[in-house]
């Protein structure tokens, strides 16, 4: 069983919709990361969380340490948000990755 | 300036060959990493390295070895390449400490034929 589980695996949304991607983990962590991988392959770090909530533009990430759960929200989704979103946790100097959520936003 | 750069971006080679992928970061970070992304897009850590400690994922074959000539570089050497080594390999770096962001290179797509 993977240390990090994401849902859904695939998500298709209409432009403008509110999107939520969930991440659950089973190990003790010092931080949780949300990454974005575009079709071209490059990986960008979106957020690093150890508690609470962070917001960057239309993206919001929350984490509940007690429940070992995090969510990534995208408000007013746009086709350029189409990418794979990956949750990763770091119990120290390593990362464990979720399998990713492939998001497609249709105009 | 690219923060974490990998070369080459694409590498096609025959089974049995030995190859290297280079990684350089200009962020002054203390820790560097190598990750493998398989055909199912699943990322797995291979190595993490700072100037004090090399942590190896025990599932990584010993044909893979990281070499760090200095703090800004962590190169990946692969001996006796096998078909199953075909994947995208990502280098990343982060400042020392546990609550830090990682910055990724653009990836190297390795194809073994």
Backbone of each chain as ProteinMPNN parsed JSONL, in Angstrom:
{"seq_chain_A": "XXXXXXXXXXXXXXXXXXXXXXXXXXXXXXXXXXXXXXXXXXXXXXXXXXXXXXXXXXXXXXXXXXXXXXXXXXXXXXXXXXXXXXXXXXXXXXXXXXXXXXXXXXX", "coords_chain_A": {"N_chain_A": [[0.857, -1.182, 0.0], [0.534, 2.218, -0.845], [2.197, 4.984, 0.676], [1.011, 7.399, 0.327], [-2.068, 8.467, -0.764], [-4.087, 9.526, -3.42], [-7.034, 11.204, -4.583], [-9.503, 12.334, -6.951], [-8.234, 9.934, -9.417], [-8.389, 10.708, -12.038], [-9.759, 13.621, -13.506], [-12.214, 15.534, -14.985], [-13.253, 18.716, -15.876], [-15.497, 21.47, -16.411], [-14.677, 24.644, -17.716], [-14.328, 27.179, -15.3], [-15.429, 25.827, -13.171], [-15.325, 24.778, -9.705], [-12.723, 23.049, -8.227], [-11.651, 20.158, -6.485], [-9.026, 18.331, -5.134], [-7.964, 15.481, -3.432], [-5.834, 14.281, -0.788], [-4.487, 11.719, 1.097], [-2.496, 10.457, 3.735], [-0.248, 8.131, 5.309], [1.917, 8.191, 6.954], [3.991, 9.698, 9.513], [4.661, 13.14, 9.185], [6.757, 15.918, 8.265], [6.193, 17.881, 6.499], [3.907, 18.656, 3.822], [3.573, 18.516, 0.325], [2.335, 20.072, -2.593], [2.477, 19.439, -5.983], [2.801, 20.38, -9.42], [2.528, 19.014, -12.588], [3.066, 19.682, -15.851], [1.817, 18.936, -19.186], [4.107, 19.009, -20.798], [6.0, 17.984, -19.128], [7.566, 19.179, -17.089], [8.073, 19.801, -13.585], [6.544, 21.636, -11.044], [6.688, 23.201, -7.934], [3.897, 23.832, -5.994], [2.758, 24.328, -3.438], [3.924, 24.199, -0.052], [3.117, 22.718, 2.922], [2.733, 22.705, 6.433], [0.848, 23.021, 8.305], [-2.577, 24.124, 8.646], [-3.615, 26.418, 6.19], [-3.004, 27.529, 2.854], [-2.872, 30.068, 0.344], [-2.693, 30.832, -3.07], [-3.175, 32.881, -5.531], [-5.62, 31.531, -7.552], [-5.49, 29.132, -6.349], [-5.832, 27.011, -3.552], [-4.62, 25.459, -0.679], [-5.083, 23.061, 1.835], [-4.49, 21.546, 5.028], [-4.974, 18.89, 7.309], [-3.582, 17.876, 10.048], [-4.127, 16.067, 12.103], [-6.014, 14.363, 10.974], [-4.551, 13.448, 8.886], [-4.703, 14.408, 6.213], [-5.036, 16.23, 3.197], [-6.161, 18.862, 1.057], [-6.384, 20.137, -2.252], [-7.546, 22.964, -3.765], [-9.008, 24.437, -6.62], [-10.149, 27.408, -7.729], [-12.538, 28.826, -10.005], [-11.767, 27.395, -12.439], [-9.52, 26.93, -15.231], [-8.646, 26.222, -18.649], [-5.823, 26.246, -18.807], [-5.101, 25.23, -16.393], [-4.998, 22.559, -16.691], [-3.334, 19.674, -16.014], [-1.127, 17.378, -14.303], [-1.57, 16.803, -10.923], [0.28, 16.428, -8.061], [0.6, 14.988, -4.935], [2.831, 15.102, -2.242], [4.643, 13.819, 0.525], [6.842, 14.604, 3.208], [8.558, 12.987, 5.457], [10.941, 14.001, 6.898], [14.083, 13.948, 5.252], [13.252, 12.895, 2.831], [10.984, 12.155, 0.136], [7.652, 11.002, -0.298], [5.45, 10.04, -2.764], [2.166, 10.657, -4.062], [0.05, 9.057, -6.512], [-0.784, 10.861, -8.297], [-3.105, 13.197, -9.783], [-4.841, 13.512, -12.668], [-5.837, 16.282, -14.278], [-8.197, 17.693, -16.431], [-9.332, 20.536, -17.926], [-12.044, 21.713, -19.573], [-12.8, 23.968, -22.176]], "CA_chain_A": [[0.0, 0.0, 0.0], [1.302, 3.433, -0.949], [2.095, 5.853, 1.853], [0.221, 8.582, -0.028], [-3.162, 8.145, -1.682], [-4.78, 10.692, -3.962], [-8.273, 10.986, -5.314], [-9.612, 11.206, -7.864], [-7.059, 9.728, -10.29], [-8.642, 11.512, -13.23], [-10.827, 14.586, -13.268], [-12.512, 16.428, -16.097], [-14.13, 19.785, -15.395], [-15.776, 22.581, -17.323], [-14.036, 25.914, -17.331], [-15.075, 27.939, -14.305], [-15.837, 24.99, -12.046], [-14.491, 24.665, -8.506], [-12.129, 21.705, -8.258], [-10.983, 19.696, -5.264], [-8.224, 17.102, -5.207], [-7.705, 15.059, -2.064], [-4.616, 13.522, -0.518], [-4.401, 11.13, 2.436], [-1.19, 9.84, 3.929], [-0.254, 7.202, 6.445], [3.158, 8.307, 7.73], [4.199, 10.979, 10.172], [5.347, 14.004, 8.233], [7.133, 17.272, 8.662], [5.567, 18.794, 5.547], [3.215, 18.088, 2.667], [3.806, 19.34, -0.851], [1.543, 19.901, -3.808], [3.278, 19.68, -7.174], [2.047, 20.412, -10.675], [3.321, 18.572, -13.724], [2.386, 20.013, -17.088], [1.994, 17.937, -20.253], [5.494, 19.037, -21.268], [6.785, 17.155, -18.228], [8.229, 19.88, -15.997], [7.389, 19.757, -12.284], [6.614, 22.896, -10.31], [6.162, 23.117, -6.583], [2.828, 24.798, -5.785], [2.646, 24.645, -2.02], [4.457, 23.353, 0.992], [2.275, 22.961, 4.095], [2.881, 21.873, 7.629], [-0.388, 23.187, 9.065], [-3.49, 25.182, 8.224], [-4.108, 26.711, 4.846], [-2.256, 28.525, 2.079], [-3.577, 30.494, -0.866], [-1.858, 31.498, -4.077], [-4.038, 33.134, -6.676], [-6.861, 30.733, -7.523], [-5.188, 27.851, -5.715], [-5.876, 26.976, -2.092], [-4.252, 24.155, -0.135], [-5.351, 22.921, 3.266], [-4.01, 20.309, 5.609], [-5.429, 18.536, 8.644], [-2.526, 16.972, 10.513], [-4.721, 14.996, 12.919], [-6.683, 13.404, 10.09], [-3.588, 13.071, 7.842], [-5.416, 14.664, 4.978], [-4.864, 17.544, 2.597], [-6.927, 19.114, -0.157], [-5.983, 21.224, -3.141], [-8.72, 23.515, -4.425], [-8.8, 25.403, -7.69], [-11.374, 28.171, -7.982], [-12.676, 29.369, -11.369], [-10.776, 26.637, -13.208], [-9.226, 27.399, -16.576], [-7.932, 25.167, -19.39], [-4.38, 26.208, -18.525], [-4.883, 24.449, -15.165], [-4.892, 21.149, -17.068], [-2.008, 19.177, -15.624], [-1.181, 16.353, -13.263], [-1.287, 17.372, -9.609], [0.894, 15.364, -7.274], [0.773, 15.226, -3.505], [4.026, 14.436, -1.729], [4.876, 14.099, 1.941], [8.241, 14.466, 3.565], [8.914, 12.698, 6.849], [12.396, 14.151, 6.944], [14.785, 14.341, 4.031], [12.806, 12.127, 1.675], [9.615, 12.408, -0.29], [6.794, 9.93, -0.771], [4.545, 10.681, -3.703], [0.931, 10.062, -4.518], [0.07, 8.633, -7.916], [-1.133, 11.996, -9.142], [-4.469, 13.401, -10.298], [-4.784, 14.136, -13.982], [-6.956, 17.224, -14.422], [-8.443, 18.299, -17.735], [-10.359, 21.566, -17.863], [-12.565, 21.897, -20.931], [-13.316, 25.341, -22.368]], "C_chain_A": [[0.894, 1.234, 0.0], [1.106, 4.29, 0.295], [1.193, 7.055, 1.597], [-0.827, 8.173, -1.062], [-3.838, 9.422, -2.126], [-6.08, 10.273, -4.606], [-8.829, 12.321, -5.792], [-8.319, 11.028, -8.677], [-7.159, 10.585, -11.535], [-9.838, 12.41, -12.968], [-10.98, 15.459, -14.501], [-13.517, 17.454, -15.609], [-14.378, 20.784, -16.513], [-15.087, 23.835, -16.796], [-14.932, 26.663, -16.352], [-15.475, 27.132, -13.083], [-14.819, 25.072, -10.906], [-14.021, 23.219, -8.408], [-11.485, 21.389, -6.92], [-10.26, 18.388, -5.545], [-7.811, 16.756, -3.786], [-6.456, 14.208, -1.953], [-4.672, 13.022, 0.919], [-3.066, 10.414, 2.566], [-1.176, 9.053, 5.225], [0.988, 7.295, 7.314], [3.183, 9.633, 8.463], [5.022, 11.873, 9.264], [5.788, 15.297, 8.888], [6.516, 18.298, 7.715], [4.882, 18.017, 4.441], [3.355, 19.07, 1.514], [2.762, 19.043, -1.913], [2.398, 20.334, -4.98], [2.372, 19.668, -8.395], [2.99, 19.983, -11.801], [2.527, 18.803, -14.993], [2.652, 18.957, -18.143], [3.411, 17.91, -20.807], [6.455, 18.31, -20.349], [7.402, 17.853, -17.048], [7.397, 19.851, -14.722], [7.631, 21.073, -11.565], [6.028, 22.672, -8.93], [5.116, 24.213, -6.394], [2.779, 25.276, -4.339], [3.488, 23.686, -1.194], [3.711, 23.719, 2.261], [2.755, 22.111, 5.248], [1.673, 22.023, 8.549], [-1.278, 24.193, 8.349], [-3.772, 25.229, 6.736], [-3.176, 27.714, 4.18], [-3.019, 28.827, 0.809], [-2.575, 31.175, -1.787], [-2.704, 31.668, -5.318], [-5.325, 32.344, -6.551], [-6.662, 29.375, -6.84], [-5.198, 27.987, -4.197], [-5.501, 25.569, -1.652], [-4.5, 24.153, 1.361], [-4.784, 21.606, 3.753], [-4.589, 20.133, 7.001], [-4.47, 17.475, 9.161], [-3.116, 15.796, 11.291], [-5.349, 13.922, 12.035], [-5.759, 12.91, 8.981], [-4.216, 13.216, 6.458], [-5.15, 16.089, 4.5], [-5.749, 17.65, 1.36], [-6.299, 20.262, -0.928], [-7.235, 21.682, -3.877], [-8.28, 24.471, -5.524], [-10.141, 26.105, -7.918], [-11.356, 28.705, -9.411], [-11.67, 28.711, -12.311], [-10.708, 27.112, -14.661], [-8.5, 26.287, -17.325], [-6.435, 25.113, -19.112], [-4.065, 25.522, -17.191], [-4.742, 22.962, -15.465], [-3.462, 20.676, -16.855], [-2.229, 17.978, -14.711], [-0.762, 17.004, -11.95], [-0.86, 16.239, -8.685], [1.046, 15.824, -5.837], [2.016, 14.47, -3.057], [4.187, 14.793, -0.264], [6.342, 13.869, 2.243], [8.376, 14.248, 5.06], [10.428, 12.813, 7.007], [12.946, 14.511, 5.579], [14.409, 13.516, 2.819], [11.388, 12.547, 1.318], [8.938, 11.096, -0.64], [5.697, 10.589, -1.587], [3.24, 9.919, -3.855], [1.036, 9.751, -6.006], [-0.349, 9.75, -8.858], [-2.595, 12.011, -9.544], [-4.349, 14.138, -11.616], [-6.03, 14.983, -14.186], [-7.016, 17.744, -15.844], [-9.588, 19.287, -17.579], [-10.766, 21.903, -19.291], [-13.138, 23.298, -21.077], [-14.835, 25.342, -22.5]], "O_chain_A": [[1.878, 1.302, 0.736], [0.027, 4.328, 0.888], [0.672, 7.659, 2.535], [-0.5, 7.603, -2.103], [-4.129, 10.298, -1.312], [-6.223, 9.157, -5.105], [-8.652, 13.337, -5.121], [-7.424, 11.872, -8.624], [-6.165, 11.118, -12.027], [-10.798, 12.021, -12.302], [-10.016, 16.042, -14.997], [-14.523, 17.099, -14.995], [-13.574, 20.925, -17.435], [-14.945, 24.037, -15.59], [-16.142, 26.766, -16.553], [-15.827, 27.709, -12.054], [-13.645, 25.384, -11.103], [-14.819, 22.286, -8.494], [-10.853, 22.246, -6.301], [-10.825, 17.46, -6.124], [-7.365, 17.618, -3.029], [-6.071, 13.509, -2.89], [-4.88, 13.802, 1.848], [-2.571, 9.831, 1.601], [-1.989, 9.282, 6.12], [1.112, 6.569, 8.3], [2.487, 10.576, 8.088], [5.979, 11.413, 8.64], [5.261, 15.71, 9.921], [6.335, 19.456, 8.089], [5.229, 16.87, 4.158], [3.268, 20.285, 1.694], [2.359, 17.895, -2.1], [2.966, 21.426, -4.992], [1.318, 19.032, -8.402], [4.092, 20.512, -11.947], [1.465, 18.215, -15.198], [3.594, 18.174, -18.023], [3.867, 16.855, -21.249], [7.596, 18.042, -20.728], [7.742, 17.19, -16.068], [6.167, 19.874, -14.772], [8.758, 21.563, -11.485], [4.99, 22.027, -8.782], [5.406, 25.39, -6.608], [2.762, 26.476, -4.064], [3.729, 22.54, -1.573], [3.669, 24.889, 2.644], [3.134, 20.953, 5.074], [1.499, 21.23, 9.475], [-0.807, 25.007, 7.553], [-4.119, 24.227, 6.112], [-2.634, 28.614, 4.822], [-3.717, 27.974, 0.263], [-1.738, 31.971, -1.361], [-2.927, 30.717, -6.067], [-6.042, 32.469, -5.558], [-7.591, 28.571, -6.774], [-4.655, 28.937, -3.633], [-6.013, 24.591, -2.198], [-4.175, 25.111, 2.063], [-4.619, 20.663, 2.979], [-4.687, 21.085, 7.775], [-4.539, 16.314, 8.758], [-2.656, 14.662, 11.152], [-5.233, 12.728, 12.311], [-6.149, 12.035, 8.208], [-4.251, 12.279, 5.66], [-5.053, 17.022, 5.297], [-6.045, 16.651, 0.704], [-5.763, 21.213, -0.357], [-7.904, 20.884, -4.534], [-7.309, 25.213, -5.375], [-11.138, 25.468, -8.258], [-10.295, 29.0, -9.96], [-10.827, 29.384, -12.905], [-11.679, 27.614, -15.229], [-7.804, 25.485, -16.703], [-5.838, 24.039, -19.176], [-2.901, 25.262, -16.889], [-4.398, 22.185, -14.574], [-2.515, 21.206, -17.437], [-3.361, 17.614, -14.393], [0.27, 17.671, -11.876], [-1.552, 15.23, -8.549], [1.555, 16.911, -5.565], [2.225, 13.324, -3.453], [3.907, 15.919, 0.147], [7.0, 13.042, 1.611], [8.319, 15.197, 5.842], [11.108, 11.811, 7.228], [12.342, 15.289, 4.84], [15.183, 13.445, 1.864], [10.695, 13.204, 2.096], [9.557, 10.193, -1.204], [5.092, 11.571, -1.158], [3.213, 8.691, -3.785], [1.998, 10.139, -6.669], [-0.276, 9.601, -10.078], [-3.239, 10.966, -9.632], [-3.822, 15.249, -11.676], [-7.142, 14.462, -14.257], [-6.008, 18.183, -16.397], [-10.682, 18.92, -17.151], [-9.945, 22.321, -20.108], [-13.874, 23.767, -20.209], [-15.44, 26.401, -22.666]]}, "seq_chain_B": "XXXXXXXXXXXXXXXXXXXXXXXXXXXXXXXXXXXXXXXXXXXXXXXXXXXXXXXXXXXXXXXXXXXXXXXXXXXXXXXXXXXXXXXXXXXXXXXXXXXXXXXXXXXXXXXXX", "coords_chain_B": {"N_chain_B": [[17.807, 32.696, -15.38], [18.123, 29.218, -15.084], [17.05, 27.372, -12.288], [17.428, 24.72, -11.373], [19.093, 22.572, -13.324], [19.168, 20.045, -15.768], [21.016, 17.752, -17.731], [21.421, 15.316, -20.307], [18.293, 16.386, -21.923], [16.939, 14.486, -23.321], [17.703, 11.058, -23.773], [18.815, 8.411, -25.535], [19.727, 5.088, -25.635], [21.621, 2.033, -25.916], [20.95, -1.218, -24.564], [22.974, -2.368, -21.903], [24.874, -0.416, -22.034], [26.778, 2.227, -20.369], [25.768, 5.16, -18.769], [25.493, 8.718, -18.019], [23.693, 11.211, -16.229], [23.532, 14.638, -15.851], [23.267, 17.043, -13.209], [22.693, 20.269, -12.04], [22.499, 22.849, -9.638], [21.766, 26.241, -8.948], [21.023, 27.482, -6.656], [22.13, 27.5, -4.215], [21.457, 25.503, -2.489], [21.512, 22.877, -0.006], [20.806, 20.231, -0.143], [20.309, 17.638, -2.461], [18.455, 15.705, -4.872], [17.518, 12.674, -6.543], [14.954, 11.493, -8.618], [12.78, 8.991, -9.945], [10.499, 8.671, -12.555], [8.09, 6.548, -13.573], [6.533, 4.714, -16.329], [3.886, 4.844, -15.71], [3.641, 7.274, -14.629], [4.329, 7.494, -11.998], [6.075, 8.82, -9.318], [9.173, 8.169, -7.743], [11.447, 8.35, -5.061], [14.961, 8.181, -5.482], [17.551, 8.797, -4.538], [18.741, 10.846, -1.864], [20.861, 13.521, -1.038], [23.167, 15.267, 0.894], [25.921, 17.321, 1.947], [26.764, 15.776, 3.919], [25.482, 13.346, 4.139], [24.358, 10.458, 2.445], [21.395, 9.208, 1.363], [19.887, 6.312, 0.44], [17.366, 4.908, -1.521], [16.312, 1.757, -0.83], [15.334, 0.124, -2.782], [16.571, 0.752, -5.109], [18.614, -0.357, -7.71], [22.09, -1.359, -7.474], [23.395, -0.599, -9.713], [22.933, 1.971, -10.197], [24.32, 5.043, -9.351], [24.946, 7.913, -7.412], [26.925, 10.821, -7.943], [28.72, 13.381, -6.508], [30.442, 16.056, -7.282], [30.68, 18.556, -6.176], [28.884, 20.875, -4.018], [26.932, 21.956, -5.635], [26.299, 20.194, -7.596], [24.89, 17.099, -8.582], [25.327, 14.225, -10.007], [23.993, 11.516, -11.928], [24.907, 8.261, -12.333], [24.632, 5.46, -14.399], [25.076, 2.114, -14.741], [25.46, -0.635, -17.027], [22.933, -0.589, -18.516], [19.452, -1.368, -18.534], [16.392, -2.498, -20.12], [14.244, -1.896, -18.482], [15.028, 0.365, -17.21], [14.213, 2.523, -18.563], [12.69, 5.581, -18.364], [11.545, 8.694, -16.909], [13.812, 10.818, -15.432], [14.194, 12.836, -12.651], [15.875, 15.542, -11.251], [16.282, 17.284, -8.188], [16.395, 19.98, -5.788], [16.828, 21.254, -2.451], [16.764, 23.557, 0.349], [18.659, 22.936, 3.355], [17.166, 21.03, 5.974], [13.887, 20.138, 7.201], [11.394, 21.245, 6.628], [11.093, 22.39, 3.956], [10.838, 23.71, 0.623], [11.072, 21.949, -2.481], [12.908, 22.252, -5.488], [12.582, 21.516, -8.859], [14.333, 19.971, -11.58], [14.026, 19.894, -15.207], [13.707, 17.368, -16.051], [14.887, 14.246, -17.42], [14.443, 12.292, -20.132], [14.942, 9.009, -20.427], [15.58, 6.474, -22.677], [15.92, 3.14, -23.183], [17.112, 0.91, -25.509]], "CA_chain_B": [[18.691, 31.561, -15.085], [17.422, 28.034, -14.602], [17.487, 27.101, -10.931], [17.925, 23.343, -11.373], [19.183, 22.187, -14.732], [19.593, 18.67, -16.034], [21.395, 17.448, -19.112], [20.609, 15.85, -21.404], [16.847, 16.317, -21.749], [16.567, 13.185, -23.884], [18.848, 10.158, -23.884], [18.463, 7.107, -26.084], [20.954, 4.302, -25.583], [21.405, 0.59, -26.028], [21.121, -2.063, -23.372], [24.339, -2.723, -21.554], [25.737, 0.766, -21.987], [26.864, 3.033, -19.146], [25.458, 6.555, -19.095], [25.376, 9.657, -16.907], [22.826, 12.383, -16.346], [24.108, 15.676, -15.002], [22.344, 17.966, -12.557], [23.343, 21.408, -11.395], [21.578, 23.839, -9.072], [22.429, 27.506, -8.618], [20.224, 28.067, -5.585], [22.854, 27.425, -2.949], [20.829, 24.507, -1.626], [22.41, 21.889, 0.583], [20.352, 18.862, -0.384], [19.867, 17.345, -3.82], [17.703, 14.455, -4.968], [17.163, 12.086, -7.822], [13.681, 10.791, -8.635], [12.439, 8.269, -11.173], [9.069, 8.631, -12.866], [7.911, 5.425, -14.497], [5.59, 4.907, -17.44], [2.579, 5.16, -15.129], [3.777, 8.625, -14.082], [4.516, 7.444, -10.558], [7.387, 9.302, -8.913], [9.782, 7.525, -6.567], [12.77, 8.886, -4.762], [16.082, 7.251, -5.632], [18.619, 9.213, -3.63], [18.862, 12.213, -1.397], [22.272, 13.703, -0.699], [23.761, 16.55, 1.227], [27.369, 17.147, 2.052], [27.069, 14.897, 5.048], [24.78, 12.07, 4.184], [23.682, 9.932, 1.27], [20.306, 8.291, 1.707], [19.567, 5.551, -0.757], [16.183, 4.073, -1.491], [16.84, 0.396, -0.885], [14.865, -0.582, -3.967], [17.353, 1.171, -6.274], [19.727, -1.288, -7.995], [23.396, -0.722, -7.281], [23.906, -0.092, -10.995], [22.714, 3.407, -10.146], [25.133, 5.662, -8.305], [25.058, 9.366, -7.482], [28.27, 11.361, -7.755], [28.614, 14.808, -6.235], [31.766, 16.68, -7.266], [30.6, 19.693, -5.27], [27.549, 21.055, -3.458], [25.976, 22.407, -6.642], [26.12, 19.163, -8.614], [24.664, 15.696, -8.223], [25.172, 13.505, -11.259], [23.496, 10.145, -11.782], [25.568, 7.317, -13.21], [23.911, 4.197, -14.521], [25.881, 1.094, -15.416], [24.788, -1.819, -17.593], [21.535, -0.187, -18.656], [18.453, -2.392, -18.858], [15.17, -1.947, -20.713], [13.375, -1.384, -17.415], [15.517, 1.653, -16.713], [13.563, 3.576, -19.344], [11.834, 6.375, -17.481], [11.985, 10.086, -16.815], [14.559, 11.021, -14.189], [14.148, 14.229, -12.22], [16.759, 16.026, -10.202], [15.682, 18.372, -7.414], [17.224, 20.447, -4.677], [16.124, 22.012, -1.422], [17.649, 23.98, 1.432], [18.758, 21.923, 4.405], [16.045, 21.129, 6.898], [12.791, 19.259, 6.813], [10.231, 21.998, 6.157], [11.572, 23.236, 2.865], [10.355, 23.37, -0.71], [12.021, 21.387, -3.432], [12.87, 22.812, -6.831], [12.841, 20.398, -9.751], [14.82, 20.118, -12.939], [12.995, 19.671, -16.222], [13.591, 15.934, -16.319], [15.638, 13.6, -18.51], [13.74, 11.094, -20.608], [15.885, 7.96, -20.813], [15.002, 5.339, -23.395], [16.908, 2.072, -23.402], [16.611, 0.075, -26.618]], "C_chain_B": [[17.876, 30.4, -14.549], [17.961, 27.649, -13.237], [18.108, 25.708, -10.812], [17.938, 22.879, -12.825], [19.763, 20.788, -14.871], [20.009, 18.563, -17.492], [21.782, 15.979, -19.211], [19.117, 15.801, -21.082], [16.321, 14.983, -22.274], [17.832, 12.347, -24.047], [18.343, 8.81, -24.37], [19.752, 6.297, -26.174], [20.627, 2.818, -25.625], [21.595, -0.102, -24.68], [22.589, -2.364, -23.152], [25.29, -1.546, -21.467], [25.754, 1.382, -20.591], [26.619, 4.488, -19.537], [25.389, 7.397, -17.828], [24.392, 10.756, -17.245], [23.362, 13.411, -15.355], [23.026, 16.561, -14.411], [23.134, 19.042, -11.838], [22.272, 22.336, -10.839], [22.366, 25.084, -8.67], [21.707, 28.248, -7.5], [20.952, 28.078, -4.253], [22.265, 26.421, -1.983], [21.833, 23.458, -1.162], [22.051, 20.456, 0.236], [19.89, 18.719, -1.823], [19.296, 15.945, -3.866], [17.68, 13.962, -6.412], [15.873, 11.291, -7.648], [13.51, 10.093, -9.973], [10.933, 8.301, -11.349], [8.848, 7.574, -13.924], [6.821, 5.713, -15.526], [4.178, 5.213, -16.952], [2.593, 6.511, -14.423], [3.966, 8.64, -12.569], [5.94, 7.836, -10.218], [7.891, 8.53, -7.707], [11.149, 8.129, -6.327], [13.817, 7.79, -4.933], [17.162, 7.551, -4.608], [18.301, 10.605, -3.086], [20.272, 12.367, -0.836], [22.537, 15.131, -0.25], [25.228, 16.292, 1.534], [27.762, 16.248, 3.217], [26.529, 13.486, 4.878], [24.174, 11.71, 2.839], [22.626, 8.957, 1.755], [19.859, 7.612, 0.425], [18.266, 4.812, -0.537], [16.636, 2.638, -1.742], [16.375, -0.376, -2.115], [15.675, -0.222, -5.21], [18.508, 0.197, -6.509], [21.074, -0.587, -7.85], [24.084, -0.364, -8.596], [23.754, 1.434, -11.077], [23.586, 3.989, -9.037], [25.158, 7.172, -8.495], [26.504, 9.783, -7.24], [28.151, 12.865, -7.579], [29.999, 15.421, -6.184], [31.831, 17.903, -6.353], [29.141, 19.897, -4.886], [26.506, 21.381, -4.525], [25.64, 21.326, -7.667], [25.822, 17.805, -7.975], [24.347, 14.961, -9.516], [24.73, 12.077, -10.983], [24.19, 9.265, -12.812], [24.796, 6.01, -13.212], [24.778, 3.235, -15.319], [24.986, -0.007, -15.966], [23.284, -1.577, -17.741], [20.65, -1.337, -19.107], [17.205, -1.706, -19.415], [14.29, -1.284, -19.653], [13.847, -0.074, -16.811], [14.899, 2.814, -17.48], [12.534, 4.282, -18.471], [12.251, 7.831, -17.636], [12.638, 10.256, -15.45], [14.589, 12.52, -13.877], [15.168, 14.449, -11.119], [16.028, 17.144, -9.466], [16.654, 18.805, -6.333], [16.353, 21.183, -3.671], [17.137, 22.498, -0.401], [17.707, 22.886, 2.492], [17.612, 22.123, 5.382], [14.855, 20.382, 6.347], [11.595, 20.01, 6.276], [10.614, 22.954, 5.05], [11.002, 22.76, 1.544], [11.465, 22.777, -1.543], [11.816, 22.054, -4.783], [13.361, 21.727, -7.786], [13.509, 20.839, -11.049], [13.73, 19.738, -13.927], [12.847, 18.2, -16.598], [14.47, 15.486, -17.48], [14.897, 12.337, -18.897], [14.762, 10.106, -21.144], [15.135, 6.823, -21.488], [16.108, 4.337, -23.671], [16.335, 1.122, -24.447], [17.477, -1.197, -26.769]], "O_chain_B": [[17.037, 30.575, -13.666], [19.174, 27.601, -13.033], [19.177, 25.541, -10.225], [16.891, 22.809, -13.468], [20.713, 20.41, -14.186], [19.427, 19.201, -18.37], [22.407, 15.445, -18.295], [18.726, 15.227, -20.066], [15.37, 14.424, -21.729], [18.891, 12.859, -24.411], [17.546, 8.152, -23.701], [20.749, 6.765, -26.723], [19.488, 2.412, -25.395], [22.304, 0.38, -23.797], [23.344, -2.586, -24.098], [26.378, -1.654, -20.899], [24.892, 1.112, -19.755], [27.189, 4.986, -20.508], [25.248, 6.878, -16.721], [24.272, 11.176, -18.396], [23.613, 13.107, -14.189], [21.993, 16.8, -15.037], [24.103, 18.768, -11.13], [21.257, 22.581, -11.49], [23.469, 24.999, -8.13], [21.768, 29.474, -7.406], [20.44, 28.61, -3.268], [22.542, 26.476, -0.785], [22.842, 23.189, -1.814], [22.897, 19.564, 0.311], [19.169, 19.571, -2.343], [19.602, 15.103, -3.021], [17.806, 14.737, -7.361], [15.707, 10.532, -6.693], [14.025, 10.542, -10.997], [10.18, 8.0, -10.423], [9.355, 7.684, -15.04], [6.267, 6.811, -15.58], [3.369, 5.775, -17.69], [1.656, 6.847, -13.699], [3.785, 9.676, -11.928], [6.896, 7.27, -10.748], [7.141, 8.266, -6.767], [11.909, 8.386, -7.261], [13.593, 6.633, -4.58], [17.626, 6.658, -3.9], [17.678, 11.427, -3.758], [20.808, 11.441, -0.228], [22.173, 16.087, -0.935], [25.712, 15.169, 1.394], [28.943, 15.999, 3.462], [27.085, 12.537, 5.43], [23.556, 12.544, 2.177], [22.927, 8.0, 2.469], [19.499, 8.271, -0.551], [18.072, 4.168, 0.494], [17.272, 2.349, -2.757], [16.95, -1.411, -2.456], [15.485, -0.832, -6.263], [19.299, -0.048, -5.598], [21.188, 0.619, -8.072], [25.217, 0.116, -8.598], [24.368, 2.089, -11.919], [23.587, 3.485, -7.913], [25.367, 7.659, -9.607], [27.214, 9.176, -6.438], [27.549, 13.546, -8.409], [30.675, 15.329, -5.159], [32.89, 18.245, -5.827], [28.262, 19.182, -5.368], [25.321, 21.109, -4.334], [24.778, 21.534, -8.521], [26.421, 17.423, -6.97], [23.242, 15.06, -10.049], [25.05, 11.503, -9.942], [24.075, 9.495, -14.016], [24.364, 5.521, -12.169], [25.164, 3.529, -16.45], [23.904, -0.273, -15.444], [22.472, -2.289, -17.152], [21.034, -2.159, -19.938], [16.987, -0.511, -19.215], [13.675, -0.247, -19.899], [13.148, 0.529, -15.996], [15.05, 3.969, -17.082], [11.63, 3.657, -17.917], [13.173, 8.16, -18.383], [12.065, 9.874, -14.43], [14.955, 13.345, -14.714], [15.301, 13.652, -10.19], [15.237, 17.87, -10.068], [17.605, 18.097, -6.005], [15.274, 21.673, -4.005], [18.229, 21.942, -0.283], [16.858, 21.995, 2.501], [17.146, 23.243, 5.592], [14.817, 20.033, 5.167], [10.828, 19.431, 5.507], [10.48, 24.171, 5.184], [10.72, 21.576, 1.359], [12.644, 23.065, -1.338], [10.693, 22.378, -5.169], [14.399, 21.104, -7.566], [13.274, 21.941, -11.544], [12.644, 19.313, -13.535], [11.963, 17.836, -17.373], [14.755, 16.254, -18.399], [14.742, 11.422, -18.088], [15.373, 10.336, -22.187], [14.178, 6.279, -20.938], [17.108, 4.655, -24.316], [15.23, 0.6, -24.298], [17.215, -2.022, -27.644]]}, "name": "protein", "num_of_chains": 2, "seq": "XXXXXXXXXXXXXXXXXXXXXXXXXXXXXXXXXXXXXXXXXXXXXXXXXXXXXXXXXXXXXXXXXXXXXXXXXXXXXXXXXXXXXXXXXXXXXXXXXXXXXXXXXXXXXXXXXXXXXXXXXXXXXXXXXXXXXXXXXXXXXXXXXXXXXXXXXXXXXXXXXXXXXXXXXXXXXXXXXXXXXXXXXXXXXXXXXXXXXXXXXXXXXXXXXXXXXXXXXXXX"}
